[in-house]
Amino acid sequence: MKAHRVAYELTEGEIAEGMSVLHKCDNPPCCNPNHLFLGTKKDNTRDMLSKHRGSQPPHSFGEKHHNTKFDEGAARKIIADQRTHRAIAVEYGISWMTVFRLKHGQTWKKLDREVRP
């Protein structure tokens, strides 16, 4: 059980099933009971968005994503490459899991219909 939930229960009583303990201060490690309140997961999301936290649309994909390590041409080559994920990863300076996600349509999804069988 997380510390903020314990703090809430010690001061306010049992937390109903399905309820979350939210932070007025937006500091997840905080255990100050004056900063805690109950809400649903939907309330938590609403609170996050109202305070402009989290990932806000529009989202960037492919070459425009801030963490991209390669362009569309390289993505197509990686998808078509028949070597092991590890060998491909070493060549491109990425992790084997990045290769796996690309080849299984978890990233660069716009290439799904074009390149992937």
N, C-alpha and C positions, 0 to 999 in steps of 0.2 A: 504494500500500500504506500502511495506517495505521501510525503511529509505534509503537503498542504491539505490533503484529504484528512489525515490524522488530526491536524490542527483544527480543521473545521468540526470534525466529530467531537473533539474534546470540549469545544466551546458551544456548539450549537446542537449537538445530538446526531443521531444516525442519518446517513445520507440515503435517500430513497433510491431504489434500484433504477438504473438508467439515467440518473442525474449526474452532472459534472460539477466540480467545484471550480468556479471561474475567478479570475483575478482582476480587481478594479485597477490595480497598479501595473498590469501587464508584465509582471516579473515572475516567470514560472517557478523559480525556487522559493519565492516569498511564502512564508508561513504565518504572517500576521493575520489573525482572525478578522481584524477590521478591514482587510483588503479582499476578503473572500466572500463569495456569494454563490448560491446554487443556480443552475440553469441546465437546459437541455443541450445536446450537441448543436442543435440548430441555433439556440441562443448564443452559444460560444462562437459559432461562425458569424452570426450577425454582429456580435460585439467586435470581432476581429476586423470585419469589413468596415464597420462604422468608424473604427479608429485608424483605418488605412494601413493595417498590418497585413501580412501575407502576400501572396502573389496576385497582383491585380491584372486584369486583362488590359490591353491585348497582350497575348503571350507570343514570344518569338520562337520560331522553329527553324530547323535546318541551319543554313549558313548565317542566319540572323540571330541565332541563339547565342547568348553571351559566353557560353562555355564550349562552343563548337571547336573541334580539333581538326576538322577537315571539311572540304567543300563537297558539293554534290557529285562532282566527277569522281572523287576519291570514294565517296559512299557507294556509288555504283560499282566501282572496281572491287571494293571490299565484299559487297553482296555476291558478286560473281566469282570471287576467289575461292578455289576449292581446297586450299591448304588448311592446316589446323588453325583454330582461333588464336592460339598462342603465337604462331609464326606470323600471322597477319598483324597481330597487335604489336609485336616487336618492330616490324617494318614501319608502322604508322605512328609509333610512340603513344599507343593507347592501351587500355587494359583489354584482356581477353573477353571480359564481360561486356565491354562496349561493342566489340565485334559480335558477340552473341546477340545482344539486343538489336543491333542493326540488322543482322541476318534473319532474326525472328520477328521483324516488323514492330518492335517496341519503340524504335527511334526512326527518324526520317520516314514517317508514315506515308508521306506523299509519294514515295517511290514504290509503295506496295503493289499497285496495279501495273506499274511500268516494268519493274525489274524482277520482283519476286515471283516464283512460279505459283 
